[in-house]
Amino acid sequence: MTANVDVERVICALAELADPGSRAFTIGGGDWPLRGFVVRRGGAVYGYVNCCPHADHPLNLRPNEFLSPDGSLLLCNSHGALFEIATGLCVAGPCVGARLRRVPVEVTRGYVLLAANYPAVDTDDGAGQDGG
């Protein structure tokens, strides 16, 4: 890693994230670290808190499995809720209309990082960052 990358914000190397693909992460320590996941689709990378708005538990049952079988949507493996990748909007299941809580991410020098201004940004708009 180069000196221009803030190692404390690194989630993973972009090359470790398939397109489409997803990966869980934990950043921080203590009793309340940030537990989230990133998903890559079409060259863009999106980040979300790993918590279903329906039941307040993680979306995945197995490590790094957040996508529907066809890779087109995010899936809560407990209740079958489906969410749009780019917005986090629930489009099917017990929480239709609710959203996943966005975690802003950026891609720098081949690494996916937690955005420098997190948590100062609005986390409810569902927007992602492109993989530029």
Protein Blocks (a to p, Z undefined) as FASTA:
>chain_A
ZZkbcfklpmbdfklpccdddddddedehjldcddddddeehiacddddddfklopafbf
bghiabdfkopaccdfknopacdfklopafbdjkghiacdddddddeehiacddfklckb
cfklopacdfZZ
